[in-house]
Amino acid sequence: MERRNFLSLLAAGSLSIPVMTKAGPVMSSPGNKAMTYRSFLQSVRAQAIARNVPEYVIEQALMSLSAPNQKVLDRSRHQPEFTLTWEQYQQRVLGAQRFQKGVQTYSEVSKILEPIAQQYQCDSSIIMGIWGLESSFGQTQGKFNVIDALASLAYAGRRKKFFRSELLKALTILGRGDISPELMLGSYAGAMGQPQFMPSAYLRFGADGNGDGKKDIWNSLPDVFASIANYLSHSGWKFGQPWGEQVIVPIGEDGRFVSLGSKNYKQAQSRSISEWVSLGVTRPDGSALDETLPSARLIQPDGAGTDAFLAYSNFRAIRAYNPSDYYALAVGILGQRSTELRSF
């Protein structure tokens, strides 16, 4: 969460389902001996010990796992394959109710958020946008036990190596004492807490926003905001600069919209703002673009004659969080709408 369906594709693809035997679930693949789930967990345990994860932590995390979680495997296997247009996507994720929730939530958390945004030099609007899209401002973090989910996918999934690595990193996190196994909850694919970090992202970008020595992205708003800001700052976010803006593309002499942009960011041509102005691109109200801003790419996700956006370099930083143009646009719009009534 290429896909146009919601937020990520961390576990896309079909999965081979284990065969149940008296010894437990068995996974087999060409050229490899069959491995029971118990044997698999024993091998994970050995690797975690080698990484200096305390044995009591490993036992506590793995002791309740007797078989792969079928709900996790089913969710991973049955990924939707349809394609959404930008218009359809934004209708699903940017409804009036979410905008209202964003404005209300920002008014409640701004005193916590703004100092952290300043500290990490990451604009509060974009933190709000990611927080809102990833977990509906902390309300939908996922109810799957992360160790259970990652172990299931590492054992029976198509991307075994990836999920095994994430499982070992999750055990490392538990070893640090930031969260207990039963409270380490997230999505079926192992994305954790309010920012929906995979364990690898947590280890790289998780931040202690309140100085208590922990990085609690499940329950601590300062830690949630600091972690998102830290991620974006390390991804090249430029403080005080826009991510992008919606624009109007001129109509040509033949009465058709001029084709100036591209459907996706990677293929779009970068031009200076003065060049876009000379080509007739304006803001929706007809006012001129700010020519002091850096160069930008013009994207029209649904093609000529539809919504058009100038995407600045900060757009790329959002895509580092999730490499989807739809996602980055939605994050930017939601963040702006959530914070646009600021009095400072």
N, C-alpha and C positions, 0 to 999 in steps of 0.2 A: 502497500500500500502502500507493443507495450500496452498495460491496463489503463483503463479510464474509469475503473470501478472503485470508488472511494479512496482510501488513504494509503494503502501499501500492498505489496505483493511479497511479503517476507516468507510466505510458505506456499507459494503457488505451485500447482501441478498435482498430478495424481499420485497416490501412495500405494505401496504394496502392503496388504493387510496380513499380519502374522497369523500362522496356523496354530491353534491351541492344542497342546498336548498335556499329558500328565505332569511334565516337567515345567509347564508354563508356556507362554507364547514363544514361537520359534520363528526366527527370521533366517531366510536363506537367500543366497544370490549366487550367480554363476561363478565357479572357481573358489567359493568360500564355504567353509563348513558352517552348518547350521549353528546358530547361537541362541540359547534361551535368553529370555529377558533377565533372568537372575544372573546369568553369566555376564550379560551386557552391563548390568549395574555393578557387578564386581569389578569389571575392567574400568568403569568410570570411577569407582571408589579408589582404585589403585592410582589412577592418573591424578585425582584430586589430592591424594596424600602426597604424591610427588611434587605437587604445587604448594605444599605447606598449608593446605586447608586442614584445620583441626579435625581429628577423627570423630570426635563427638558431634561436631557440626554435620559432617557427612552422614553419620548414622541417623541423626535426627531428620535430615532432609530426605534420605532415601528409604527409611525403614517402612514407610507406609505404601511404597510402590510395589505392587504385586503383578501388574499387567499394564500394558500400554493403555492410555486413556482413549477409548473408542470415540468419544465425542470430539476430542482434539483431532484425531485422524480423519473423522468424517468432515469436520469443518475445513481441514486443510485440503482434502481431496475434492470437495465439491465447491471449488471457487467459481463464481460466475464468470462466464466467458463473453458476455455481451459487451458492446461498446457504447459508452455514453457520449453524447455531444456535450460541449461546454454548457450550453443552455440547460440541458437535462441535469447535469452535475450540480450546477449552482442552485437549481431549484431544490435539489435534495439536501444540500448542505448549508445553504445560505438563506433559509427562510426567515420571515419576520420574527418568529419566536426566538430564534438563535440570536438575531441582532439585539432584540430586547434584553435577552439574558446577558449578552455581552456588556451592554451599557450598564445594567444593574450591577453585574458582578464587578466591573471595573470600579464603580463608585464605592464598592465595599472593600476592595483590596488595594486601591491606588496608593495608600500610605505605606503599604508593605512593598508594592511593586516598584514604585518610582525610584526610591534610593538604590535598589538593586539594579535597575536599568541603567542608572547613572554610573554605578560602580563598574559594571561590565561593559559600558559603552554600547549598549544594545537597546534600541528604542522600545518603549513599553508597549506600543501598539502591536508590534510584531510578536512579542511574547504573548500578548493576549490572543492574537490570531492563532498561533500554534496551539496554545493551551485549549482554546475553544474548539478547534477542529479535532485535536487528538483525543480529548476526553470530555468534551462538552463542559469545559471549565471545572474539571475534576469529578464530574458526576458519574462518568462511565469509564472506569479504569479497566474493566474486565474482571471476571470472577474465577478464572482458571488459576490453579496453583502453578506457578511458573516452572518449578522443578519437574512436576508431573508432566506438564505440557512439553517442555524441552526434551525430557527423557523419552517421551513417546515418539516425538518426531526424529530424534537422533537414532532411535532403534528401528523405526518402521518407515521413515520418510524417504523421499527421493533425494533430499539434500542432507543426508546423514552427517557428513563431515561438518557442515556449517552449524547444524543444531547441536552436535556434540561439543563443538568449540564454545557455543553459547551456554550450554549446560555447565561446562567446567567453569566458565566465567561467572555464572550465577552462583555456583558453590563458593567461588572465591569471595563474592560479595557477602554471602552468609557468614563466611569466615571472618570478615571484618566487623561483624556485629551491627551493621546498619539496619538490618531487618531480620525477623525470625522466619523460618520456612513457611509456617502456616499463614503468615501475613504477606508473604511475597506473592502478590496476585497480579495478574495481567491478562493479556489476550491469549487466545488459543495458540498463537505463534510465539509466545514468550515476551511480547512487548510489555514493559512494566510501568505501573504507576500513572500519574497524571500526565507526564510528557510522553508516555509510551516509548520509553527507551528499551532497546535490546540490551542485554547485560554488557556487551562490548561497548556500546555507547555510554552506558552508565559508568563503566570503569574509566573511560576517556574524558567524559564531560560532566559527570555528576559533581555537584558543588554543594558545599555547606553554606547556606545562606543566612543562618541564624547563629552560627558560632558554637553549636553544641557538640561539635566533633563528629556528627553523622551527616549522611547525605540521604535524607528521607524523602524520596520523590513520591511517596504514597500519601503521606499525611501532613508534611510541613510545606506550607505555601512559600516561605522564603527559600527553601531548598528547591522546590519545583521551579520557581522563577529564576533562581540563580543557575540552575542546571540548563534550562532552555537558553538563557542568555549566554552562558558559557559555550554551549554548542554553536550558536550562531556567530559569536565573536571569533571562535576558532575557524569558522567557515568563511570568514571574510566580510562580515557585516560592517558597514560603514555608518557610524553613529550620526544621526541628524540628517541623513540623506534618504530620499524616498526609495521604496522598492519598485514603484511603477505608478502609472496612472492611466485611467481610461481616456481615450482620445477619439476624435472624429476624423475619418479619412475622407478626402474630397471625392465628389462625383465627377467623372470625366466628361468630356464633350459629347460622348455618345449616350450620356444618361446613366452609365453604369459606374459603380464604385471602382475607384482606381485600386489596382492590386499592388500594394506597397509592402505588405507584411508577409509573414509566413505563418503556417498553422502551428509550428512548434518553435520553441525558444532556440534550440541548438542550431536550427537551419536559418534562423532569421538574421538578416544583415544588420550590423551595428553602424549607426550613423550619428553624427553630432546633432544636437538639438536644432542648431541653426539650419542644418540640412533638412530635417523633418519639417521645420517651419517653411522653408522654401518650397517644399513639396505639397504644402497646403494642409498639413496636419495641425489640428487645433484641439483645445480642450472642449468638452461637451457643451459648455455655454458659449463657445465661439471665441473665447479669450485666447491670447497667444501663449505659447509654451514658454517656460522659463529657460532662456538660452544660456544661463549660467550653470545649468545642471550638466552633469557628464553625459557622455554618449549613451544611446539606448537602442534597443531592438524593438521593432514593431511586430507584435504577434496578434493574429486573428484566429483563435482556436477553431472556430467553425467556418472559416473561409471569408473571402471578400464579401462585403456588405453586411457583416455581422459585428459583434462586439470587437473593438480594437483596443489594444493596450500598448503603451510604451513600457518596456521592462528595463530598468536600470541594473547596475551591477549587484545591488542588494537582492534582486530577484534570484540570482544565482546562489546566494547564501541560503535562501529559503529552500531552493531545490536540493541543497546538500542535506537538508533534513529529510526530505522526501522528493525523489527525482521525478516529479510530475508537474507539468505546467498548470494543470487544473488545480492541483493542491496549492501550489505557490500563489496563484491568483486568488483562490478562496481565502487563504491565510491573510494575504495583504488586505483584501476587502473587509473581512471580518474584523481584523485588528483596527483598521481605520474607523469603521462604524462603531466599534466598541468604545473607542477613546476620543471620538471627534468632539465631544462636549467638554473636553478638558478646559479648565479656566487658567491654565498656566502654559 
